[in-house]
Amino acid sequence: MPAVQFELTDEQGQIRKLAREFAEQEVRPVAPLLDEQKRFPYELVAKLSELGLMGIPYPEEWGGGGADTLSYALVIEELARVDASLAITVAAHTSLGTYPIYAYGSREQKERWLPDLCSGRRLAAFGLTEPEAGSDAGNTRTTARLENGEWVIDGSKQFITNAGTDITALVTITARTGPDEISNIIVPNGTPGYEIGPPYRKMGWNASDTRPLSFDGARVPADHLLGPRGAGFKQFLAALDGGRISVSAMAVGLAQGAFDEALAYARQRQAFGKPISKFQAIQMKLADLSAEIEAARLLTYKAAVLKDQGKPFTLCAAQAKLKSGRLAVRACEEAVQIHGGYGYIEEYPVCRFYRDAKILTIGEGTDEVQQLVIARQLGC
């Protein structure tokens, strides 16, 4: 029986090294200002595109990196160690915006959209969540009716990432195309009747683009339907499964970043004549976090490997997302606590990390939804 492999391949190691160097050299110096100004990181996205890191898991045929899901997770993890806003920008584009077109698009749709998306020259968004359809995604109220060779779309979406940037090409939306039928439809930016609202004022992820969308008689050609009519529910569930791996990787990276800051601070902060890292209370916190981060990392990597092997990964992805999201919140909270009053000051990264962490227990399936998915996968 072959042994379980815990080492990265040379290619995976090189990709992680490239992502880590980029995060440290290019992202870390500007992340606090981008967060403060709530400014989308166009320059960083362009540099990631030049490095070939915007389409890591997609074939070179379409402009992607031709690497595997684990390599992609490594990139997201390294970016999130420094800046969760940039990490979610890449993750939402790759896992949610690009994936449905790659997995279910016609040859013509792929040829039209994928080269720009996989290369990162343009971004894509995925419009699933609505005011009355969050965790209950099957309660989609947005409608699309076929009229004179066009889909006429009415409805709204909310909390959509990447939809409103200057380089966004499209949003793929879920819409009710019949009484018991949900389909996915590609809506290019600039479509008449499709309006993109102002960015939300958020607790965290301030440098990412998150907006409401509205459709008032928006018309797109009939051939913008993604895959068979009525296949939308299965399509978005598959996209969410893969997306949970990237969110889990993001949570691991954010937890690691908070841990690194806490450890470094504890080693240099003096109290009662010695570094606070010498006090057992601090040591216990750091020891527990180090073990939990490694466990969450391995669970995330396992989900990625299962996906790459073509094996069922829904259970593992949900477990990883549940574990890692909760850990990120706890790790950031403990990091702030170890910093004391300084942890509450914006000049210290842990303050931003703490604000960025909470959404990881909500986005792409709340913790409660992950628990339901896990229970069903267990046969409960």
LINKA-V469505 format. One record per run of one state. SS is the DSSP state (2 for helix, 1 for strand, 0 for the rest). FROM is the first residue (numbers start at 1). TO is the last residue. If there is no record, write none. Layout:
BEGIN
ss: (SS	SS)
from: (FROM	FROM)
to: (TO	TO)
END
This chain:
BEGIN
ss: (0	2	0	2	0	2	0	2	0	2	0	2	0	1	0	1	0	1	0	2	0	1	0	1	0	1	0	1	0	1	0	1	2	1	0	2	0	1	0	1	2	0	2	0	2	0	2	0	2	0)
from: (1	10	38	42	52	60	63	69	81	84	105	107	120	123	128	130	131	133	134	137	140	143	148	150	162	168	179	181	189	194	200	210	222	225	227	232	269	270	272	274	276	279	280	309	314	345	349	362	367	378)
to: (9	37	41	51	59	62	68	80	83	104	106	119	122	127	129	130	132	133	136	139	142	147	149	161	167	178	180	188	193	199	209	221	224	226	231	268	269	271	273	275	278	279	308	313	344	348	361	366	377	380)
END
